[in-house]
Amino acid sequence: MRVINSLMFFPRGGSAQVARSLSAELAAHDWDVRIVSGSMPGPGDATRFYAGQDLVAVDFSAGDAPMHPSYEDRPGAPDVCFARVDDEEYEAHVEAWTRVFDHAGAASADVLLLHHLTPMNEAAARAAPGVPIVGHLHGTELAMLDRASAGPRADAWARRMRRWAGACAQLIVPTTAARDRAVRLLGVDPAVCVVVANGFDPALFRPEAVDRAAWWRRTLVDDPHGWRPGDEPGSVAYTEEHVARLDHAVVLLAVGRYTAVKRLSLLIDAFTAARKRTRRDAALVILGGHPGEWEGEHPADAVRRAGSPDVFLAGWHDHDELGGFFNASDVQVLASVDEQFGLVLVEGMACGLAPIAVDRAGPATIVEDGRTGWLVEPDDGPALAMAIVDAVDGGEERARRGIAARHEAQKRWGWPGLAGQVAGVLASACAATGVPARTRA
């Protein structure tokens, strides 16, 4: 059976990781998968990100389609918030993606798997009428709907998104909390929503021996990717002497984009406070930050304000390198207050790292406080600092929770098993059309 697995955004977030992993794993369940994805030169190059897979790349820089909007409202960003896109611009997106789906052969597919709710949904209805659509929600679209003043055209976009959700044969959501939020905000029937968690690739994320000194020297000194506002990747670099402390310190790793919900400034302040109390040396490495993209206080400014020499900005790296970063670290920390799932937590746990996270939404369903990690209340800096102290100084407890985290990840979130659930959702959507798979014209 044939599925078009489509993502409007160029690769830079968790939904792209999900789309790529699903495409690779669905083949084992007798699905022929073609990916359709936005693309940009540099870190967002879809041809590099989806290398080896059947791909139709939509190059925004070449004018294949207008630059995709965003669910976030960041002043001055090239990808303006969806809720600020007027009707004329909206139609331009739909027309471009209708051409993309025509080129990709969407009309002859058995089912379309569309990530998020975007103008792709409208384009799919035009290019492939009668082909069932399975929507895959990742949470950011729901967060925009939850913001009362997301933009001057928020109401129009809310109506469109509800219409697109209602046209889906089924909706995949990562958690029961996301399902409840989708029902509330989109007005869909709960029976249409299928909970399938996001997963990790067991080949990429597993405990492995890493030469920590060499790893941190390469990524922070020899080939730095950290950056300051207005500067290029590599503008934040460190000396070999400075980085040498990472070889013997307890290293906390935070992974994510520089968006407001990640609460990176809060994390930097909490870590700085914790360092005054820990018995053991500790360091915080922040991995991520798509070049040129940030909201609120930039982490480089927060580090300078906090006066914390033990915080390192590693910048943006390919997803394939993430396992190495986890294995060169001791603890993972995610201070995000609006994480619908938290794929990075699962990936770190698969490498044996116990996480520190916020006791809300997705992380609360992943981390078991006291067994597989630490949970703290949202925006509670003192509680976050206390958890950091416990994790840094409690070596035996940290190891115990890390082992439990690894076992939990293997049991619940490996992509080979989860892809089978998605394959079942796709097959169910095909069956609901009444047209046998492989026979659709």
C-alpha positions in Angstrom: 0.0 0.0 0.0 1.2 3.5 -0.7 1.2 6.5 1.6 2.3 10.1 1.1 3.9 11.2 4.3 3.9 15.0 4.2 5.3 17.8 6.3 5.0 21.5 5.3 8.0 22.6 7.5 11.6 22.2 6.6 13.4 19.9 9.1 14.2 21.6 12.4 11.9 20.1 15.1 10.6 16.9 16.6 7.8 16.4 14.0 10.5 16.0 11.3 12.2 13.4 13.4 8.9 11.6 13.6 8.2 11.8 9.9 11.6 10.5 9.0 11.5 7.6 11.5 8.0 6.6 10.4 9.0 6.5 6.8 11.9 4.2 7.5 9.9 1.8 9.7 6.6 1.7 7.8 8.4 -0.2 5.0 8.6 -3.2 7.3 4.8 -3.2 7.5 4.3 -3.4 3.7 3.9 0.3 3.1 5.5 2.1 0.2 6.3 5.6 1.5 7.0 8.8 -0.3 7.9 11.8 1.8 6.9 15.4 0.9 8.7 18.0 2.9 9.6 21.7 2.9 13.3 22.4 2.5 15.8 25.2 3.0 19.6 25.3 2.3 21.8 24.6 5.3 20.5 22.8 8.5 17.0 22.7 7.0 18.0 20.8 3.8 15.4 18.0 3.4 17.5 16.2 0.9 20.2 15.7 3.5 17.8 15.1 6.4 15.8 12.4 4.5 18.7 11.0 2.6 18.1 7.5 1.2 14.3 7.9 1.3 11.8 8.5 -1.5 11.5 12.3 -1.2 9.8 15.2 -2.9 11.6 18.3 -1.5 9.8 21.6 -1.7 12.7 24.2 -1.8 11.4 27.5 -0.4 14.6 29.3 -1.5 14.0 28.2 -5.1 10.4 29.4 -5.0 8.8 25.9 -5.1 6.3 27.3 -2.5 6.1 30.3 -0.3 8.1 30.1 2.9 5.9 28.2 5.4 4.4 30.1 8.3 4.8 29.2 11.9 2.6 28.4 14.9 4.8 30.7 16.9 4.6 34.5 16.7 8.2 35.8 16.6 8.7 39.4 15.6 11.0 39.7 12.6 11.1 36.0 11.8 11.0 35.0 8.1 8.2 32.5 8.9 5.4 34.6 10.2 2.7 33.2 12.4 -0.1 31.4 10.6 -2.6 33.7 12.4 -1.0 36.7 10.6 -1.4 35.3 7.1 -4.1 37.0 5.1 -6.5 35.3 2.6 -4.4 36.1 -0.5 -1.2 34.7 1.1 -3.2 31.6 2.3 -4.4 30.9 -1.3 -0.8 31.2 -2.6 0.2 28.5 -0.1 -2.7 26.2 -1.1 -2.0 26.6 -4.8 1.7 25.9 -4.5 1.1 22.8 -2.4 -1.7 21.6 -4.7 1.0 21.6 -7.5 3.4 19.7 -5.1 0.8 17.0 -4.4 0.1 16.7 -8.1 3.8 16.2 -8.8 4.1 13.7 -5.9 1.3 11.5 -7.2 -1.0 12.1 -4.2 -4.1 11.2 -6.2 -2.9 7.6 -6.7 -1.9 7.1 -3.1 -3.9 4.9 -0.8 -3.8 7.3 2.1 -2.2 10.7 2.9 -0.4 11.2 6.3 -0.3 14.9 6.9 1.7 16.2 9.9 0.2 19.2 11.7 -2.8 21.2 10.3 -1.7 23.5 7.6 -2.6 24.6 4.0 -1.4 21.2 2.9 -4.7 19.8 4.1 -6.6 22.1 1.8 -4.2 21.4 -1.1 -4.6 17.6 -0.5 -8.4 17.9 -0.8 -7.9 19.6 -4.2 -5.2 17.4 -5.5 -6.4 14.1 -4.2 -10.2 14.1 -3.7 -11.4 10.8 -2.3 -8.0 9.8 -0.9 -8.4 9.4 2.9 -6.3 11.7 5.1 -4.8 10.7 8.5 -3.7 13.8 10.4 -0.8 13.6 12.8 -0.9 16.3 15.5 2.2 17.3 17.3 0.9 19.9 19.7 2.2 23.2 18.3 -0.9 23.7 16.2 -3.0 23.3 19.4 -0.8 25.7 21.3 -1.5 28.4 18.7 -5.3 27.8 19.0 -5.0 28.0 22.8 -3.5 31.5 22.6 -6.4 33.9 22.5 -4.5 36.7 20.7 -2.3 34.7 18.4 -2.7 37.1 15.5 -5.2 39.4 13.7 -6.6 36.5 11.6 -6.6 33.9 14.4 -10.3 33.2 14.1 -10.1 32.5 10.4 -7.3 30.1 10.9 -9.1 28.4 13.8 -12.0 27.7 11.5 -9.8 26.3 8.8 -7.9 24.1 11.2 -11.2 22.7 12.7 -12.5 22.0 9.1 -9.2 20.2 8.2 -9.3 18.2 11.4 -12.9 17.2 10.8 -12.1 16.0 7.3 -9.5 13.6 8.6 -10.5 9.9 8.7 -8.4 9.6 11.9 -6.1 11.9 14.0 -2.9 10.5 15.6 -2.0 12.3 18.8 1.0 11.6 21.1 -0.8 11.5 24.5 -4.2 11.3 26.0 -3.7 14.9 27.2 -3.1 16.0 23.6 -6.3 14.0 22.6 -8.3 15.9 25.2 -6.9 19.2 24.0 -7.7 18.4 20.4 -11.3 17.5 21.3 -11.7 20.8 23.2 -10.0 23.0 20.6 -10.9 21.3 17.3 -14.3 20.0 18.2 -13.5 16.5 16.9 -15.0 13.2 18.0 -12.8 11.6 20.6 -13.3 8.3 18.7 -11.4 9.7 15.7 -8.3 10.4 17.8 -5.8 7.5 18.2 -3.1 7.9 20.8 0.3 6.7 19.4 3.4 8.0 21.3 6.5 9.3 19.5 9.5 7.0 19.6 13.2 6.6 19.2 15.4 4.7 16.8 17.1 1.9 18.8 20.1 2.0 16.3 20.8 5.6 17.1 19.9 5.9 20.8 21.6 3.3 23.1 24.3 3.5 25.7 27.7 3.6 24.1 31.2 4.3 25.4 32.3 7.8 24.3 35.7 9.5 24.8 34.2 12.5 26.6 37.2 14.7 26.5 37.6 14.2 22.7 33.8 14.6 22.2 33.6 18.0 24.0 36.8 19.2 22.5 35.6 18.5 19.0 32.1 20.0 19.4 32.9 23.0 21.5 36.5 23.9 20.5 37.6 22.4 17.2 34.2 22.7 15.3 32.0 25.0 17.4 28.4 25.6 16.4 27.2 27.9 19.1 26.1 31.4 18.1 25.3 34.8 19.5 22.4 37.1 18.3 23.3 38.5 14.9 26.3 36.2 14.4 27.0 33.0 12.5 27.3 29.5 14.0 30.7 29.2 15.5 30.7 32.7 17.0 30.4 31.1 20.4 33.5 28.9 21.0 35.6 27.8 24.0 39.2 27.1 24.8 40.5 23.6 25.4 41.3 24.6 29.0 37.7 25.7 29.6 36.2 22.6 28.1 38.5 20.3 30.0 36.3 20.6 33.1 33.6 18.7 31.2 35.7 15.5 31.4 35.3 15.3 35.2 32.1 17.3 35.9 28.6 15.9 36.0 27.3 17.1 32.7 23.6 18.1 32.3 22.4 18.3 28.7 19.4 20.4 27.5 18.2 19.9 24.0 15.8 22.2 22.1 15.1 25.2 20.0 15.5 28.7 21.5 11.7 29.2 21.9 10.0 30.8 24.9 8.3 27.6 26.1 11.7 25.9 26.6 12.4 28.3 29.5 16.2 28.3 28.8 16.8 31.5 30.8 15.0 29.9 33.8 17.1 26.8 33.4 20.4 28.8 33.2 19.4 30.7 36.3 18.4 27.5 38.2 21.6 25.8 37.2 23.7 28.8 38.3 21.9 28.7 41.7 22.4 24.9 42.0 26.1 25.2 41.3 26.5 27.2 44.5 25.2 24.3 46.4 26.5 21.1 44.7 29.4 19.2 46.2 30.5 17.9 42.8 31.5 19.9 39.8 28.8 20.3 37.3 28.3 21.8 33.8 25.3 22.5 31.6 25.5 22.1 27.8 22.7 23.5 25.8 22.4 21.8 22.4 20.1 23.2 19.7 19.0 26.7 18.6 18.3 26.8 14.9 20.7 29.4 13.5 19.3 32.9 13.7 16.1 31.8 15.5 15.2 32.7 19.1 12.5 34.1 21.3 12.9 36.3 24.3 16.3 36.4 26.0 19.0 34.6 23.9 20.8 32.0 26.0 24.1 33.7 25.3 22.8 36.8 26.9 21.3 34.8 29.8 24.7 33.1 30.4 26.4 36.5 30.5 23.8 38.0 32.8 23.9 35.0 35.2 27.7 35.0 35.2 27.8 31.3 34.8 31.1 30.0 33.3 29.9 26.4 33.5 27.2 26.8 30.8 28.2 25.9 27.2 26.2 26.6 24.0 26.8 23.7 21.6 24.5 25.1 18.8 22.6 23.2 16.2 23.8 19.7 15.2 22.4 16.9 13.1 20.0 14.5 14.8 22.3 11.6 14.1 24.9 13.2 16.5 22.4 13.5 19.4 23.2 10.0 20.7 26.8 11.0 21.1 25.9 14.1 23.1 23.7 12.0 25.4 26.4 9.4 25.9 28.9 12.2 26.8 26.5 13.5 29.4 25.1 12.3 32.8 21.7 13.9 33.1 19.1 15.4 30.7 17.1 18.4 31.7 14.0 19.9 29.9 12.4 22.9 31.5 9.8 23.4 28.8 6.4 24.3 30.1 4.3 23.3 27.0 5.7 20.1 25.7 2.9 18.0 24.1 5.1 14.9 24.1 8.9 15.4 24.7 10.6 13.1 22.2 14.0 14.2 23.3 13.3 12.8 26.8 12.6 9.4 25.3 15.8 9.5 23.2 17.9 10.5 26.3 16.3 7.8 28.4 17.1 5.2 25.7 20.8 6.2 26.2 20.5 5.6 29.9 20.0 9.2 31.1 17.6 10.0 33.8 15.7 13.3 32.9 14.7 16.3 34.9 11.5 17.7 33.4 8.3 19.6 34.2 5.3 17.8 35.7 2.9 18.7 32.9 1.6 17.4 29.6 3.8 15.0 27.7 6.8 14.9 30.1 4.5 13.9 33.0 3.4 10.8 31.0 7.1 9.9 30.2 9.0 10.6 33.4 8.1 8.8 36.7 9.3 11.0 39.5 11.6 9.1 41.8 11.9 6.1 39.5 13.0 7.1 36.1 13.8 10.8 36.7 12.8 14.0 38.5 9.6 16.1 37.9 9.2 19.7 39.1 6.4 22.2 38.8 6.4 24.6 35.7 8.4 27.8 36.1 9.5 26.8 39.6 13.2 27.9 39.5 14.0 26.9 43.1 12.5 23.4 42.6 14.4 23.0 39.4 17.6 24.0 41.1 17.0 21.5 43.9 16.4 18.7 41.4 19.7 19.6 39.7 21.5 19.5 43.1 20.0 16.1 43.8 20.9 14.7 40.4 24.5 16.1 40.5 25.4 15.0 44.0 23.4 11.7 44.0 25.6 9.5 41.9 24.1 6.2 42.9 20.5 7.4 42.7 21.2 9.1 39.3 22.6 5.7 38.0 19.6 3.8 39.4 17.1 6.1 37.7 19.1 6.1 34.5 18.9 2.3 34.3 15.1 2.4 35.0 14.7 5.1 32.3 16.5 2.9 29.8 14.3 -0.1 30.5 11.2 2.0 30.3 12.2 3.5 26.9 12.9 0.1 25.5 9.6 -1.2 26.7 7.4 1.6 25.5 8.9 3.8 22.8 10.9 1.9 20.2 9.9 2.9 16.7 9.7 -0.6 15.3 6.7 -1.3 17.6 5.1 2.1 17.4 5.2 2.1 13.6 3.1 -1.0 13.6 0.4 1.0 15.4 0.6 3.8 12.8 0.4 1.2 10.0 -2.8 -0.1 11.6 -4.2 3.5 11.7 -3.4 4.0 8.0 -4.9 0.6 7.0 -8.1 1.5 9.0 -8.4 4.8 7.2 -8.1 3.0 3.8 -10.7 0.5 4.8 -13.1 3.2 5.8 -13.2 4.5 2.2 -14.7 1.3 0.9 -12.1 1.2 -1.9 -9.6 -1.7 -1.6 -6.0 -0.6 -1.3 -3.8 -0.7 -4.5 -6.9 -0.3 -6.8 -7.5 3.4 -6.4 -7.0 5.1 -9.8 
